[in-house]
Amino acid sequence: MSGLFGTLNIGVKGMTAAQTALQTTSHNVSNMNTPGYSRQRVNLQADNPYNYTGVGQLGTGVKMSGVVRVVDDYVTKQIQEETSSYSRHATKSDALSQLEMIFDEPSETGLSAGFSRVYAAWNYLGSSPELATAKTMVSQESQTLTDTIKQMANQIEGLEGDTLYSIEKDVLDFNEKVGQLSTLNKQIFNVVIKGQTPNDLLDQRDRLTTELASIAGVSIDYDKFQGVKLTLDGNAVLDGDTIQKLAVQSAGAKGELELQGADGSVKAIAIENGSIKGSQEALEVINDKKVELNQLAYSFATAVNTVHGKEFFTVSQTDAAKNITVNEDIKADTSLINAGKYLDKSAAGDGSRATAISALATTKLNYFQGANFVGNYDEDKMSFTPQTSGTTTNGAYNDMVTSMGIIKQQADNIAASQSEVLGFLEDRRSSISGVNMNEEVVDMMKFQSAFQANARIISIIDEMLDTLINRTGV
């Protein structure tokens, strides 16, 4: 359309475009602190021209081709992957930090110092076997040691339970978010089939998928309607209207997962990333240290009992660390402690057996054999033959702590590295999709000016039409 009415229409379209762009800018400013929000912009382009005979094509103003999100899908995918990896190692590091606190090494109250004090007490008894206070010291230091071991065993068991609970909580959270995403998929579909772009819904979709990736390292794919398909270990968790629920296996290894289908099917799965994977890996370390502490407690008690000649420590083969204690009869009567070489009578001044027990501090034995603890014991010498692959009591305990520290340090280092990578990607995303107040203010002024200019065009056309209609002719 040409002429004054065509120009009037151009002005109206210009005002509408400026008003829409200003509304979009306002939406950006309002959501500048909204997590996961991507700034939006109105795509403007010249409208189809009008062919004017003898002149050529005349412009017909501006056309809005849509309101779009300013995003980089590749950066979004990278953030999802790196978030998953970071969450895995950060969760593992956090659990192992609590395990380190239980072992509390090095310290004056830790198990290593406890072993040293017990051996020192036996050594003192060996040099002063006639002193009742020396036997009392052996009994008290041994009770303190067993109390420490039992406390550590209970704390490790508590941490194991907390870690399992964390996995169960993550599983519930995962399933809830999958349900939310399924609903979101339907909402997105209903908008897309109308030829529109559901910008705010897509932001919610990306936020939910990132959160799901952080929990279980889920694989994410998109269909032609921009809906999400989720996969775990090659199995579809969300595909259209089909949802499989994640669950912790009721049998088998602790913390292992399975998928439960709506048809009642159950399939065991393994995941490679996310906070659940971090908890599973931490659970393995916690269980290893629990087993090693049981083995150390049983082997130590068995070695002392062997040299002592009769039961000094009461200990069971299962859950040794939780059950180890000083023999109740000895706690009641410390004179029952064998300090001398001969078990059937007391040799005055003979502390050779007590000295032999103190010598276990430097005897290299294989402590991590648990109920299969075997030592080549010579009754006459009251000593064990050192074992080639063995270590001292404190050496065995230090190996436990050191191996745990190495695993913890590896988790710390990877988590720190992933945090830096994730920070870089978040900065990258912010530079692309984040709302910059200065830019938005400039846009406000620009669109305001455009609106005023188009309004002025309409005002001028109005005056021209008034002249044409009311002031032309007789």
Disulfide bonds with the S-S distance in Angstrom:
none
